[in-house]
Amino acid sequence: DGTTPLSSLGTTPPPPGAVGAAESKQLNYEAMDAEHRRLLGVIREASTTRPEPAGGISLRAEVPLRCDERGSGEGAEELPALTVRLMAAHSGVAPADDVSMVASCAPPLFLA
């Protein structure tokens, strides 16, 4: 009439009665299925892609590969110039209101 405790990887076995199949809770499969369906509906609603607005403003820039043939004269020195064309297009049905465009560049370049 002897007992032998068994330890695995430094852990001790649970005391008797800690893991009991007699105290197991009945599973409510209908409630789990209802919650699963509800969560699937939430996921579908969150993952649907909403269409983009029909109208918008697009901006396109034409940048030449070479500088202009004549630079802008400042004093006795003539500086090379590069003319960049910007085209804006509106694709909406209603008119575009309060549209502004700002241009800037980093030194040593400047806008004329």
Backbone torsions as a table, in degrees:
resi	resn	phi	psi	omega
1	ASP	NA	75.9	179.5
2	GLY	-125.2	158.6	177.0
3	THR	-121.6	146.0	178.4
4	THR	-125.7	112.7	175.3
5	PRO	-73.4	146.2	-178.6
6	LEU	-124.6	128.0	176.9
7	SER	-118.1	142.9	-179.7
8	SER	-129.0	125.1	179.6
9	LEU	53.0	38.8	174.7
10	GLY	83.3	4.6	178.9
11	THR	-105.2	152.1	177.2
12	THR	-100.1	149.4	-178.8
13	PRO	-67.8	154.2	179.2
14	PRO	-66.2	150.3	179.1
15	PRO	-65.6	156.0	-178.8
16	PRO	-59.6	136.7	178.6
17	GLY	90.6	-9.5	179.8
18	ALA	-70.3	-38.5	177.8
19	VAL	-110.4	102.4	-177.1
20	GLY	-122.1	127.4	177.7
21	ALA	-75.5	-19.9	-178.3
22	ALA	-70.8	-25.7	-178.0
23	GLU	-96.2	13.1	-177.0
24	SER	-67.1	143.9	-177.7
25	LYS	-85.5	141.3	177.1
26	GLN	-70.7	133.8	179.8
27	LEU	-86.2	133.7	179.2
28	ASN	-100.1	92.0	-175.9
29	TYR	-67.3	-31.0	179.1
30	GLU	-66.8	-42.5	178.7
31	ALA	-67.1	-39.1	178.7
32	MET	-65.4	-40.0	178.8
33	ASP	-65.5	-40.2	178.7
34	ALA	-64.9	-42.4	178.5
35	GLU	-65.9	-38.9	178.5
36	HIS	-61.2	-44.4	179.0
37	ARG	-65.3	-39.4	178.9
38	ARG	-63.8	-44.2	179.3
39	LEU	-65.1	-38.0	176.5
40	LEU	-61.7	-39.4	177.0
41	GLY	-63.3	-41.2	178.0
42	VAL	-63.9	-42.1	179.8
43	ILE	-65.4	-43.1	179.2
44	ARG	-62.0	-43.3	-179.0
45	GLU	-64.5	-38.6	-179.0
46	ALA	-74.5	-27.1	-175.2
47	SER	-94.9	-3.8	178.0
48	THR	-71.1	137.9	-180.0
49	THR	-84.2	129.9	178.1
50	ARG	-88.2	139.2	-177.5
51	PRO	-68.2	146.5	176.6
52	GLU	-69.9	153.6	175.6
53	PRO	-58.5	149.1	-175.1
54	ALA	-67.3	-36.2	-176.0
55	GLY	-100.5	160.6	177.6
56	GLY	-174.4	170.2	177.9
57	ILE	-115.3	127.9	176.5
58	SER	-113.5	147.6	-178.6
59	LEU	-124.9	132.2	-179.8
60	ARG	-129.3	139.5	-179.7
61	ALA	-119.3	134.7	172.7
62	GLU	-106.4	111.4	-179.3
63	VAL	-112.3	117.8	-179.8
64	PRO	-70.5	158.5	179.2
65	LEU	-78.8	-21.6	-176.7
66	ARG	-127.3	160.1	176.2
67	CYS	-69.7	161.4	176.5
68	ASP	-62.6	156.9	-178.1
69	GLU	-67.6	-36.9	178.3
70	ARG	-114.4	132.6	176.7
71	GLY	-85.9	173.6	176.7
72	SER	-88.9	128.4	-176.4
73	GLY	-79.7	124.5	173.7
74	GLU	-125.1	105.5	-177.6
75	GLY	68.8	-138.2	179.9
76	ALA	-84.5	-14.3	-175.6
77	GLU	-100.3	133.6	178.4
78	GLU	-103.8	123.2	-176.6
79	LEU	-94.3	144.7	175.9
80	PRO	-67.2	147.4	-179.1
81	ALA	-127.0	151.1	177.5
82	LEU	-133.4	118.9	-179.1
83	THR	-97.3	119.8	179.1
84	VAL	-108.5	130.1	178.6
85	ARG	-100.4	130.4	176.4
86	LEU	-112.0	131.2	178.3
87	MET	-120.7	127.7	176.6
88	ALA	-112.5	139.5	179.4
89	ALA	-133.6	140.6	178.4
90	HIS	-110.0	130.0	-176.7
91	SER	-114.5	14.7	-178.3
92	GLY	-91.7	169.1	178.4
93	VAL	-80.6	-44.6	-179.9
94	ALA	-81.9	155.2	179.0
95	PRO	-68.1	150.1	177.9
96	ALA	-85.6	123.5	-179.8
97	ASP	-108.3	151.4	174.8
98	ASP	52.7	50.0	178.1
99	VAL	-98.1	130.2	176.4
100	SER	-135.5	153.9	-179.6
101	MET	-128.6	132.8	-179.4
102	VAL	-121.2	133.2	178.5
103	ALA	-119.0	140.1	176.3
104	SER	-150.6	162.4	176.9
105	CYS	-149.8	159.7	-177.6
106	ALA	-90.1	147.5	176.3
107	PRO	-59.7	147.2	12.7
108	PRO	-87.9	8.0	178.7
109	LEU	-79.6	157.8	175.1
110	PHE	-148.4	158.3	178.2
111	LEU	-95.3	140.1	178.3
112	ALA	-118.2	NA	NA
